[in-house]
Amino acid sequence: MPKITYIEYGGRKHEVEVPLGRSVMRGAIDNDIPGIDADCGGECACATCHVYVDESWLATAGTPVPGSQEASMLSFSALTQPNSRLSCQIKVGEALDGLIVRMPEGQH
Amino acid sequence: MMMTAALDAPTELDVGNLVLDDIDVSDPQLYQDDTWHAYFARLRREDPVHYCRQSQYGPYWSVTKYRDIMQVEINHQVYSSDGAISILDPPKGLERQSFIAMDPPKHDEQRLVVSPAVAPDNLAKMESLIRQRTGRVLDGLPRNETFDWVDRVSIELTTMMLATLFAYPWDDRRQLTYWSDLVIANVDAPDSPVHSEEEKFVELTKMTEALRKLFYERAQLPPKFDLLSMLAHSNATRDMPFRELMGNLSLLIVGGNDTTRNSMTGGLMALSQHPREYQKLRDDPSLIPGMVSEIIRYVTPVIHMRRTALKDAELGGKQIKKGDKVVMWYVSGNRDPEGIEDPDNFIIDRPRPRQHLSFGFGIHRCVGNRLAELQLRILWEEIMQRYPVIEVLGPARRVYSNFIHGIRSLPVRIPASVSARSVTHGPTPPPRTAD
């Protein structure tokens, strides 16, 4: 199973295995990793699973499609950066083995 | 004890005898009397996307299940907010625009102007101020004497917050409370501050003129982190027409105040109706953050939001036609057993308490939701530092509205014998300072 590293805002690291096909958000929730709320349960409707994708993984993980629901939801967060994603929209595949994501200061 | 549903509340059996087509959940009386539960239970079971042909608001669809509501929420290309977000259409000729009742791109532009006020870094700055004020308001409450929780606590705290958000003259802050009550008033209700839409518009005009004066003053000063200054300095909002300023000010006043006010009251009611949960809270105040989400779900401060179909669509097996009024009943979705486990029970340590519909979802999700949670968390932390028991002495008086789940008054008493701080947990409250 691909390993994903989640780094909390305070710096605490969690390295966990996430089954193929799950979302990066689900991987955090299933492993009780703090910092991701996922209020809408993965509908891309709340922006409370916001993460920053490590720069070295940006090309593989991708960026939100301009004009998409994900881009729209992210645009409302004051903490959005160019490497922001909603983790419910990142599907775990073999290519993401080793992915590193960081949490923002807060979910909004 | 008291304050379960009213004695004459319709039972599932009574509602079960109605002709399905005749069910009309738009009647504000259902919410003032707290008798809505059985109607929605039947709709969720038998006709979850229900068409009401005739009501005082015209024909409308009711969306009653969690999943279906989510589908409407995330599909703003079909389900538009443009022009109206409540079942009551804006009064003809007296319309006022606000970003909650707009679609992209204008919605996005205006929302982005105000959202930094409630961003995480700004909330962190506000926390100690909110805590000091909350402590002071709680310390000033009478002991062993009946008083109105709504006036002394819920209104007082949320009005203070609103005055801060607007940087409104402190001593006049109850004017904001009046305006908030005015904005949400159903003009048909006997206790409404105004009795016609025209009268309401006159009062809203006075409100807008008063706040516009501050808005102009702030436009001349360097930008600050209050809502009026932010609106006055942004390209997207500095030249808003009068009606649009009226609409957006109304939105910010109600959104920044009234919903939290009712959660502050509704939370105490819920605890008093569920003594085992109240005991859980006393035993473990670290449950407060999860309890806050549960309170917001259980209270559901906004009863519904309305959308208008921009094209034909299918929802829950029903054919929605272009132009149809589609009403998402959050009160019902938050009680849907297929969306939330054991939804009729108030459970302060339920798993995944944040998964509720009270803030809405999608691009119109409540912009101030984290501030609301912060205020409620601090309120309950400070209450538990002081008062392990607050007795609810009588029924709540509710607002006649199918939109805002408001509570006008709630008689309570703090027993003198258990008011000591000696039974508390955690750190002592911070020192008091003047505002």
Chai-1 contact restraints between the chains, C-beta under 6 A:
chainA,res_idxA,chainB,res_idxB,connection_type,confidence,min_distance_angstrom,max_distance_angstrom,comment,restraint_id
A,D37,B,R354,contact,1.0,0.0,6.0,A-B,restraint_1
A,D39,B,R354,contact,1.0,0.0,6.0,A-B,restraint_2
A,C40,B,F361,contact,1.0,0.0,6.0,A-B,restraint_3
A,G41,B,Q355,contact,1.0,0.0,6.0,A-B,restraint_4
A,E43,B,M70,contact,1.0,0.0,6.0,A-B,restraint_5
A,E43,B,I74,contact,1.0,0.0,6.0,A-B,restraint_6
A,A45,B,E73,contact,1.0,0.0,6.0,A-B,restraint_7
A,A45,B,I74,contact,1.0,0.0,6.0,A-B,restraint_8
A,A45,B,F361,contact,1.0,0.0,6.0,A-B,restraint_9
A,A45,B,G362,contact,1.0,0.0,6.0,A-B,restraint_10
A,C46,B,F361,contact,1.0,0.0,6.0,A-B,restraint_11
A,C46,B,R365,contact,1.0,0.0,6.0,A-B,restraint_12
A,S72,B,I363,contact,1.0,0.0,6.0,A-B,restraint_13
A,F76,B,S115,contact,1.0,0.0,6.0,A-B,restraint_14
A,A78,B,P116,contact,1.0,0.0,6.0,A-B,restraint_15
A,A78,B,A119,contact,1.0,0.0,6.0,A-B,restraint_16
A,E105,B,P120,contact,1.0,0.0,6.0,A-B,restraint_17
A,G106,B,P120,contact,1.0,0.0,6.0,A-B,restraint_18
